[in-house]
Amino acid sequence: MPGALFNSLPLPKHNYKSSIDTAEAVCVCPGANLAEYGNLAPQDGTTWASEVTGSNLTPGLPNKCASSATANSGYVRSLRQPDWINPTIAGMYNGSNTLVTLNWNSCADPFPDVGVEHYIILRNTSNVFGVPVDGVYYNIGDNIGGATVVARNFGLSTTVTYVDTVQVSCSTGIYYEIFAFRYGPEMIPGILYDPARGAAYNACKVYSISSQ
């Protein structure tokens, strides 16, 4: 049982009541929200903590109580993804249908001068788009759900205009989607350690415009 000193400590706190072996560590589990980090009763026992071993011990990766556990990864992703409150997007093409100018409002960025939050722009000839995958850093020309990445990582989050040089068909028009994202690629390109690492996209809000 925890002693008087532990009982007098303020929340958050955990007292893990079990044994651990060599090469094991105690982690918050499942870790699906902040309350599970020592704020939910009981603080004494194994309800909100578990020992982990093997690849689950890798520093910087989400906690995994089992090899297939994703609760903590989802929570970390929700913290890393940028917010885009009440987005507004508009597009306009020139008289010769060779340029499309896109304008939108800025995503919510608490540190706009740091340059951590950016935008990725997708283009398609139909209103069919996929959603960027957290952890993946897309290059210009990559395909996401049938749409092509035409711009990425240009300037600060306050850069809210992009001019696309493209021939617009009068019969089919052209469609765009814009996603806000934070951070960049992993240390080793092409290796996806976990969706909670690397680039984090605002994939909950999807908006498209047509220049048809």
Stockholm file with secondary structure:
# STOCKHOLM 1.0

chainA/1-212         MPGALFNSLPLPKHNYKSSIDTAEAVCVCPGANLAEYGNLAPQDGTTWASEVTGSNLTPGLPNKCASSATANSGYVRSLRQPDWINPTIAGMYNGSNTLVTLNWNSCADPFPDVGVEHYIILRNTSNVFGVPVDGVYYNIGDNIGGATVVARNFGLSTTVTYVDTVQVSCSTGIYYEIFAFRYGPEMIPGILYDPARGAAYNACKVYSISSQ
#=GR chainA/1-212 SS CCCHHHHHSCSSCCEECSCCCTTEEEEESSCCSGGGTTTSSCCEESSSEEEEEGGGGCTTSCCCSSTTCCHHHHHHHHHHSCBCCSCCEEEEECTTSCEEEEEECCCBCSCTTTCCEEEEEEEESSSCCCCCCTTCCCCTTCEETTEEEEEECCSCTTCCEEEEECCCCTTTCCEEEEEEEECCCCSSTTCCCCTTSSCEECTTCCCEEECC
#=GC SS_cons         CCCHHHHHSCSSCCEECSCCCTTEEEEESSCCSGGGTTTSSCCEESSSEEEEEGGGGCTTSCCCSSTTCCHHHHHHHHHHSCBCCSCCEEEEECTTSCEEEEEECCCBCSCTTTCCEEEEEEEESSSCCCCCCTTCCCCTTCEETTEEEEEECCSCTTCCEEEEECCCCTTTCCEEEEEEEECCCCSSTTCCCCTTSSCEECTTCCCEEECC
//
